[in-house]
Structures are given as C-alpha cells and as structure tokens.
Amino acid sequence: MEIHTSLRGRAWSIEVTPFSFREYLHLKDIDVDDKNIIYGSKKALVKKYFSEYIKWGGFPEVSLLKSDFSPPFLPNFP
C-alpha cells in the first residue's frame, strides 16, 4: 500500500479469519447436528475433510475450491 493512500483514510483493512471445523463441515454439506456423523456411514468422509482442514487451514478461498489444489505460495517458504 502506498503511504499517501493510507494517510488520506482511503485504505480499508479486512480481516479474514479461517473457518472453524464446524463451519468447514457445513460448507461441505455435512449436517453437523447429526449425532451419528462420527460413528455412522459418513465417518470416512468426515476424516477426509478433517485431513483437508488441517492441511489447508480452513481458509475460505482455499476451502471453496473444488479441485485438488496446491497453492503456489506454499513451496516458497523455507
């Protein structure tokens, strides 16, 4: 951001927080109020989604992608 833009009060800061796992499951169309999701037929699916959630952090933009995506910024970290 350029300094003259921020000094005029025209800069907006938007804080985006990651989804909770409950919100992530809701995004993936899993009924989180169902008591049998841990022990029922969706157990494997919930485990898969948990693995994805841990891997990508639950950030909204990455969570909404439909493909097996590898963000370009991850390999750049030492």
Residue pairs with C-beta under 8 A, 6 or more apart in sequence:
1 11
5 11
16 59
16 60
18 57
18 58
18 59
18 60
19 27
19 53
19 58
19 59
19 60
19 63
20 58
21 50
21 53
21 58
22 32
23 58
24 49
24 53
24 58
24 63
25 32
25 37
25 46
25 49
26 32
27 63
27 64
28 49
30 37
30 42
30 45
30 46
30 49
31 37
34 40
34 42
36 42
37 43
37 46
38 46
56 62
56 63
62 69
62 71
